[in-house]
Amino acid sequence: MSVAADLNRDNAPPAIAGEIPGIAWANGEFCPLSEAKVSLLDWGFVRGDCTYDVVSVFKGAFFRLDDHVDRFLSSMEKLQLTMPFDRDGLIEVMTECARRPGLRDAFVKMVCTRGLQPPTFSRNPRDALNQMFVYSVPYTFFLTEEQRERGMHLLVASRPRVPPECVDPTIKNYNRLDFVSGIFEAYDAGADQVILPDMHGNITEGLGFNVFVVKDGRATTPGDGVLEGVTRKVVLELCEEIALPAALGTVSIDDLLTADEAFLCSTAGGVVGITEVNGRTIANGMPRETTRRLDDLYWTKHEEPAWITRIDYGG
């Protein structure tokens, strides 16, 4: 069903001094972000049994909204989760989460958890009452301006990514302990971020970003064992636009170390050069022409009508 009738467009919760701008939709109503809670007994907390997705808002418009919603609904289906409204209702709630606090540059996040079990404490996930949350926060880059300018220094972790045979990486999820251990390893080595290898020693992805290598005039990004990033999809389209052959494939650590050019891509950062891996300089130590061209084009697309969904802020 649509939730349009339930949305009071003039009833935004008041801002609280010191609170992060943004609001949440939880337990069927809008509330200040600080008041949105998840139960200690929710399987999303207890077992990481949930899925989520994050859409960016730039200058008052969602970027690639349908792609993010499609991926979220696909993850929901794979996990056999349900939400209390249809696709249009979800988009209405997401829109309100940006509109009510007046956020023109934001992340809007949707989360569905397995939820609470009945008082019998059944271990059957079908008995749980799924819980839906949507909330907004101001847009922030996951990297510094210095890192954008000089390129990212990454470490390929010693421990591999959880294999896709165990946890489906195409479902955006909170099972991230493999990345957490890898980030500690990267920070201890003085790197900015981590990439996890697969069980065969090939590159997979980082926490919230996909990786591309450019060699001999072709771009390749790992095709297996990774989240199917929306920004990765965008970059593949942009490569076609600039006539750079690009494809999914296998990327070895050596491919990354010997690349003519390498970059990562993320909703929270755009297209950013990779200039050091495991202490070894990549691509002469600075982001190069293709990376900068794709990043410029990526942000230009944020203002093209075919790529965005504008939000009506009501004046």
Secondary structure per residue as TSV (DSSP state, phi and psi in degrees):
chain	resnum	aa	ss	phi	psi
A	1	M	-	360.0	159.0
A	2	S	-	-83.8	148.3
A	3	V	-	-102.7	11.7
A	4	A	G	-55.4	-40.2
A	5	A	G	-67.9	-21.2
A	6	D	G	-93.4	-5.0
A	7	L	-	-93.4	109.2
A	8	N	-	-87.9	101.5
A	9	R	T	-66.9	-15.8
A	10	D	T	-105.9	10.3
A	11	N	-	-115.3	54.4
A	12	A	-	-77.3	140.2
A	13	P	-	-64.3	145.5
A	14	P	-	-68.7	149.9
A	15	A	-	-72.7	146.1
A	16	I	-	-113.6	132.6
A	17	A	T	-54.8	130.0
A	18	G	T	84.7	-5.0
A	19	E	-	-85.4	146.4
A	20	I	-	-64.0	129.6
A	21	P	S	-58.5	143.5
A	22	G	-	129.2	164.3
A	23	I	E	-137.3	174.3
A	24	A	E	-131.5	152.9
A	25	W	E	-112.8	114.3
A	26	A	E	-146.0	141.7
A	27	N	T	54.6	35.0
A	28	G	T	85.4	8.3
A	29	E	E	-152.0	160.4
A	30	F	E	-81.5	145.6
A	31	C	E	-155.5	163.0
A	32	P	E	-57.4	147.8
A	33	L	G	-56.1	-36.3
A	34	S	G	-68.5	-16.1
A	35	E	G	-97.9	-4.1
A	36	A	-	-80.4	120.8
A	37	K	-	-125.7	151.3
A	38	V	-	-116.6	133.5
A	39	S	-	-66.2	146.8
A	40	L	T	-60.9	-21.5
A	41	L	T	-95.0	-2.1
A	42	D	-	-67.2	131.2
A	43	W	H	-63.1	-21.5
A	44	G	H	-61.9	-35.6
A	45	F	H	-84.6	-45.6
A	46	V	H	-70.1	-39.0
A	47	R	S	-123.9	2.8
A	48	G	-	65.3	26.4
A	49	D	-	-89.7	83.5
A	50	C	E	-166.3	172.5
A	51	T	E	-141.0	162.1
A	52	Y	E	-154.4	170.2
A	53	D	E	-154.6	159.8
A	54	V	E	-134.3	128.1
A	55	V	E	-112.6	140.1
A	56	S	E	-91.6	147.8
A	57	V	E	-115.6	126.2
A	58	F	E	-130.6	121.4
A	59	K	T	51.4	42.7
A	60	G	T	80.0	22.0
A	61	A	E	-144.5	138.3
A	62	F	E	-67.6	143.4
A	63	F	E	-107.4	122.3
A	64	R	S	53.5	48.2
A	65	L	H	-57.0	-47.9
A	66	D	H	-62.5	-36.4
A	67	D	H	-63.1	-42.7
A	68	H	H	-68.0	-42.3
A	69	V	H	-66.4	-40.9
A	70	D	H	-58.0	-45.3
A	71	R	H	-66.0	-41.1
A	72	F	H	-62.6	-46.1
A	73	L	H	-66.6	-34.1
A	74	S	H	-64.4	-42.7
A	75	S	H	-63.4	-40.6
A	76	M	H	-59.0	-44.7
A	77	E	H	-64.4	-42.5
A	78	K	H	-64.1	-32.6
A	79	L	H	-92.6	-0.5
A	80	Q	T	57.9	47.3
A	81	L	-	-105.4	153.7
A	82	T	-	-130.5	155.1
A	83	M	-	-122.6	164.0
A	84	P	S	-82.6	10.4
A	85	F	S	-150.4	172.3
A	86	D	-	-89.3	-175.1
A	87	R	H	-57.0	-46.6
A	88	D	H	-63.6	-38.4
A	89	G	H	-63.4	-39.9
A	90	L	H	-60.8	-45.5
A	91	I	H	-64.7	-36.5
A	92	E	H	-62.2	-43.7
A	93	V	H	-65.6	-43.7
A	94	M	H	-59.7	-42.9
A	95	T	H	-61.8	-43.4
A	96	E	H	-63.4	-34.1
A	97	C	H	-67.3	-24.1
A	98	A	H	-89.4	-39.8
A	99	R	H	-69.7	-46.5
A	100	R	T	-60.1	-46.8
A	101	P	T	-83.0	-0.3
A	102	G	T	71.3	30.5
A	103	L	-	-81.4	114.2
A	104	R	S	-89.4	-22.7
A	105	D	S	-128.6	112.3
A	106	A	E	-156.5	166.4
A	107	F	E	-107.8	133.8
A	108	V	E	-116.2	120.6
A	109	K	E	-112.2	135.7
A	110	M	E	-116.9	133.3
A	111	V	E	-134.7	132.6
A	112	C	E	-125.4	124.2
A	113	T	E	-106.8	160.8
A	114	R	E	-60.7	-33.2
A	115	G	E	92.2	-158.5
A	116	L	E	-94.4	141.9
A	117	Q	-	-84.4	157.9
A	118	P	-	-65.5	168.3
A	119	P	T	-56.0	-18.9
A	120	T	T	-73.3	-9.1
A	121	F	-	57.0	43.1
A	122	S	-	-57.5	144.0
A	123	R	-	-95.6	7.0
A	124	N	-	-85.4	115.3
A	125	P	G	-61.2	-21.0
A	126	R	G	-68.3	-19.1
A	127	D	G	-84.2	-10.3
A	128	A	S	-77.1	150.1
A	129	L	E	-96.5	106.1
A	130	N	E	-59.7	145.0
A	131	Q	E	-119.3	138.0
A	132	M	E	-118.0	135.3
A	133	F	E	-135.1	141.7
A	134	V	E	-136.5	135.7
A	135	Y	E	-153.0	163.1
A	136	S	E	-125.0	147.9
A	137	V	E	-142.4	158.8
A	138	P	E	-61.0	147.4
A	139	Y	-	-67.7	133.7
A	140	T	-	-138.2	143.5
A	141	F	-	-76.5	143.8
A	142	F	S	-84.3	2.7
A	143	L	S	-139.0	162.7
A	144	T	-	-84.9	166.1
A	145	E	H	-64.1	-36.1
A	146	E	H	-60.8	-43.7
A	147	Q	H	-64.9	-37.2
A	148	R	H	-62.8	-40.3
A	149	E	H	-74.2	-43.6
A	150	R	H	-91.3	-12.5
A	151	G	-	91.5	157.7
A	152	M	E	-82.9	141.7
A	153	H	E	-103.1	114.7
A	154	L	E	-116.7	157.6
A	155	L	E	-121.2	134.9
A	156	V	E	-85.9	116.8
A	157	A	-	-63.9	157.1
A	158	S	S	-79.1	-27.5
A	159	R	S	-94.5	139.9
A	160	P	-	-79.9	165.5
A	161	R	-	-65.6	146.8
A	162	V	-	-55.6	126.7
A	163	P	-	-62.2	146.3
A	164	P	T	-63.5	-20.0
A	165	E	T	-68.8	-17.9
A	166	C	T	-99.7	-49.9
A	167	V	S	-131.5	122.7
A	168	D	-	-65.7	111.2
A	169	P	T	-73.0	-12.1
A	170	T	T	-78.4	-8.1
A	171	I	S	-94.9	114.9
A	172	K	-	-68.9	121.0
A	173	N	-	-144.6	174.4
A	174	Y	S	-101.0	13.4
A	175	N	-	-81.1	85.1
A	176	R	-	-123.1	16.7
A	177	L	H	-64.7	-27.7
A	178	D	H	-64.7	-39.7
A	179	F	H	-70.9	-37.8
A	180	V	H	-60.4	-46.7
A	181	S	H	-63.9	-36.8
A	182	G	H	-67.1	-36.6
A	183	I	H	-65.6	-41.9
A	184	F	H	-58.9	-42.0
A	185	E	H	-63.3	-41.2
A	186	A	H	-65.4	-46.2
A	187	Y	H	-64.1	-39.1
A	188	D	H	-62.6	-28.2
A	189	A	T	-91.0	0.2
A	190	G	T	83.7	13.8
A	191	A	-	-87.7	162.6
A	192	D	S	-80.7	-38.2
A	193	Q	E	-154.4	176.9
A	194	V	E	-123.2	150.2
A	195	I	E	-119.5	138.6
A	196	L	E	-99.4	136.8
A	197	P	E	-83.2	166.1
A	198	D	-	-90.6	-173.8
A	199	M	T	-67.3	-14.5
A	200	H	T	-103.1	3.6
A	201	G	S	87.8	8.3
A	202	N	B	-90.2	161.0
A	203	I	E	-72.3	140.4
A	204	T	E	-110.9	-88.2
A	205	E	E	-158.1	176.1
A	206	G	E	-106.5	-178.4
A	207	L	T	-78.8	96.0
A	208	G	T	92.1	9.6
A	209	F	B	-148.1	151.5
A	210	N	E	-100.9	162.2
A	211	V	E	-121.2	139.9
A	212	F	E	-123.8	145.1
A	213	V	E	-121.3	144.2
A	214	V	E	-117.9	123.5
A	215	K	E	-147.0	133.4
A	216	D	T	53.0	39.9
A	217	G	T	77.4	15.6
A	218	R	E	-131.8	143.8
A	219	A	E	-107.0	137.8
A	220	T	E	-134.0	140.0
A	221	T	E	-131.6	142.2
A	222	P	E	-53.9	134.4
A	223	G	-	-101.8	-20.4
A	224	D	S	-119.2	151.2
A	225	G	S	72.4	22.6
A	226	V	S	-135.8	161.1
A	227	L	-	-69.5	138.4
A	228	E	-	-80.0	82.7
A	229	G	-	-61.2	137.5
A	230	V	H	-66.1	-41.4
A	231	T	H	-66.7	-34.3
A	232	R	H	-59.5	-44.2
A	233	K	H	-60.6	-42.5
A	234	V	H	-61.8	-45.2
A	235	V	H	-63.6	-39.1
A	236	L	H	-60.0	-38.4
A	237	E	H	-68.1	-39.7
A	238	L	H	-67.7	-35.5
A	239	C	H	-60.4	-42.1
A	240	E	H	-62.5	-39.0
A	241	E	H	-64.4	-34.1
A	242	I	T	-97.7	12.7
A	243	A	T	63.4	35.9
A	244	L	-	-103.0	112.9
A	245	P	-	-56.5	130.8
A	246	A	E	-145.2	144.9
A	247	A	E	-158.8	162.9
A	248	L	E	-78.5	146.1
A	249	G	E	-173.5	-166.5
A	250	T	-	-97.2	131.1
A	251	V	-	-121.1	113.8
A	252	S	B	-82.6	165.6
A	253	I	H	-61.8	-38.0
A	254	D	H	-64.4	-37.2
A	255	D	H	-58.3	-41.3
A	256	L	H	-68.5	-44.1
A	257	L	H	-66.9	-27.2
A	258	T	T	-108.6	14.0
A	259	A	-	-66.0	147.0
A	260	D	S	-68.6	-28.9
A	261	E	E	-160.8	146.1
A	262	A	E	-144.6	147.2
A	263	F	E	-153.5	161.5
A	264	L	E	-113.4	163.1
A	265	C	E	-141.5	141.9
A	266	S	E	-157.4	147.6
A	267	T	T	-59.0	-30.7
A	268	A	T	-93.6	19.0
A	269	G	T	-162.8	-17.9
A	270	G	E	81.3	-141.6
A	271	V	E	-107.6	119.7
A	272	V	E	-131.1	133.5
A	273	G	E	-65.3	147.8
A	274	I	E	-108.6	117.8
A	275	T	E	-119.8	-3.6
A	276	E	E	-151.9	134.0
A	277	V	E	-135.2	125.3
A	278	N	T	52.8	36.7
A	279	G	T	80.4	1.6
A	280	R	E	-104.5	132.8
A	281	T	E	-70.4	135.2
A	282	I	-	-115.4	139.0
A	283	A	G	54.0	45.5
A	284	N	G	64.4	12.9
A	285	G	G	83.8	6.5
A	286	M	S	-142.0	147.9
A	287	P	-	-55.6	137.2
A	288	R	-	-107.6	-175.3
A	289	E	H	-56.9	-46.7
A	290	T	H	-63.9	-42.3
A	291	T	H	-59.9	-49.3
A	292	R	H	-66.0	-37.0
A	293	R	H	-65.5	-44.1
A	294	L	H	-66.5	-38.7
A	295	D	H	-65.3	-44.4
A	296	D	H	-59.5	-43.2
A	297	L	H	-67.3	-38.6
A	298	Y	H	-57.4	-47.7
A	299	W	H	-73.5	-30.5
A	300	T	H	-61.3	-38.4
A	301	K	H	-64.1	-20.2
A	302	H	T	-67.6	-7.3
A	303	E	T	-120.7	11.6
A	304	E	-	-95.5	127.8
A	305	P	G	-52.6	-35.4
A	306	A	G	-69.5	-16.1
A	307	W	G	-107.7	-6.7
A	308	I	E	-128.1	163.6
A	309	T	E	-128.4	108.6
A	310	R	E	-72.2	148.6
A	311	I	-	-105.2	131.8
A	312	D	-	-87.2	109.1
A	313	Y	-	-90.3	4.5
A	314	G	-	65.2	36.7
A	315	G	-	83.3	360.0
